[in-house]
Amino acid sequence: MNTPTTLNRHDAQRFLMRVGFANGPLPYPQLREALAIVAQHCDYQIFGVCAGDAATGIRSLASYTEALGCDRPPTLELIAGPVYIKYNPKINLCYINAYEGTERGVLVSCQSAYDTGIRDLYGHLPLDLFER
């Protein structure tokens, strides 16, 4: 994902850490930019999606993986009710389970094998972050 950067790495990390603690919704363009910046400084990401239904969760996961340049997740079964989807593109592990929690959004866990890389968890980010 190529975006003009106005944030540096440190600012992007701090901005993403505000998700969930902000008094209101954070602006989507800055969220997308910050996530793209931190993704450049980690080896890969693991995604966790909490959605009200399978179709929304699957669509959200597809939009995040495409935007961040990850392999597309495998086809998942449509199950009824709220869902949790986990996807690790590095080992192509992807599953969908029923979810009883009330949180909705995407968790992005940045993974790095090096001390200089980013190893943080961000979220819950908006399900439709890359759909607007």
C-alpha positions in Angstrom: 0.0 0.0 0.0 1.6 3.2 -1.1 0.5 6.3 0.7 2.1 9.7 1.1 3.5 9.7 4.6 3.2 12.6 6.9 3.8 10.5 10.0 7.1 9.0 11.0 7.4 5.5 12.5 7.2 6.7 16.1 4.2 8.9 15.5 2.4 6.2 13.6 2.9 3.8 16.5 1.7 6.3 19.1 -1.3 7.2 16.9 -2.4 3.5 16.6 -2.0 3.0 20.3 -4.7 5.6 20.8 -7.3 3.3 19.1 -9.7 2.1 21.7 -8.7 4.9 24.1 -9.8 7.9 22.1 -12.9 9.8 23.1 -14.3 9.4 19.6 -13.5 7.7 16.3 -10.1 8.4 14.8 -9.9 9.6 11.2 -9.7 6.8 8.7 -7.1 8.3 6.4 -4.6 8.7 9.3 -5.4 5.2 10.6 -4.7 3.7 7.2 -1.5 5.7 6.8 -0.3 4.8 10.3 -1.0 1.1 9.8 0.8 1.1 6.4 3.9 2.7 8.1 4.1 0.2 11.0 3.5 -2.7 8.5 6.7 -1.6 6.7 8.7 -2.1 10.0 7.6 -5.6 10.9 8.2 -9.0 9.2 4.5 -9.9 9.0 1.1 -9.3 10.7 -1.4 -11.6 12.3 -5.0 -10.6 12.1 -7.9 -11.1 14.5 -11.3 -10.1 13.3 -14.3 -9.7 15.7 -17.5 -9.2 13.6 -21.2 -9.4 14.0 -21.5 -11.9 11.1 -19.2 -14.1 9.0 -19.7 -12.1 5.8 -18.6 -8.9 7.4 -15.6 -10.5 9.0 -14.5 -12.2 5.9 -14.9 -9.0 3.8 -13.0 -7.0 6.4 -10.1 -9.5 6.6 -9.8 -9.5 2.8 -9.7 -5.7 2.7 -7.0 -5.6 5.4 -4.8 -8.3 3.8 -5.1 -6.7 0.4 -4.2 -3.2 1.7 -1.2 -4.5 3.6 0.1 -6.7 0.8 -0.5 -10.0 2.5 -1.5 -13.3 0.9 -5.3 -13.6 0.5 -6.8 -15.8 3.2 -8.3 -19.1 2.3 -12.0 -19.5 1.8 -13.9 -19.7 5.1 -17.2 -21.3 6.0 -20.1 -18.9 6.6 -21.4 -19.6 10.1 -24.3 -17.9 11.8 -24.0 -15.2 14.4 -21.0 -13.1 15.6 -17.6 -14.5 14.7 -13.9 -14.4 15.5 -11.5 -14.9 12.6 -7.8 -15.5 13.0 -5.4 -15.4 10.1 -1.6 -15.8 10.2 -0.4 -15.3 6.6 3.1 -16.5 7.3 1.9 -20.1 8.0 -1.4 -19.8 6.1 -3.4 -20.6 9.3 -6.9 -19.3 9.1 -10.0 -20.2 11.0 -13.4 -18.9 12.0 -15.2 -19.5 15.2 -18.4 -18.4 16.9 -17.8 -15.4 19.1 -19.6 -14.4 22.3 -17.8 -11.1 23.0 -19.2 -7.7 22.3 -16.1 -6.1 20.8 -16.1 -5.4 17.1 -13.1 -4.6 15.0 -9.8 -5.9 13.7 -6.7 -6.6 15.8 -3.4 -6.4 14.0 -0.5 -8.0 15.7 2.8 -6.9 14.2 5.6 -9.5 14.4 9.3 -9.1 14.0 12.3 -11.3 14.5 14.6 -8.3 15.1 14.8 -5.9 18.0 14.6 -3.0 15.6 11.3 -4.2 14.1 7.9 -3.5 15.5 6.3 -6.0 17.8 3.0 -4.5 18.9 -0.7 -5.2 18.9 -3.1 -2.6 17.5 -6.9 -2.5 17.7 -9.7 -2.9 17.6 -9.4 -1.1 14.3 -12.6 -0.4 12.3 -13.9 -3.3 10.3 -14.5 -1.1 7.3 -11.2 0.8 7.5 -10.1 -0.1 3.9 -13.6 -0.3 2.5 -14.3 3.5 2.5 
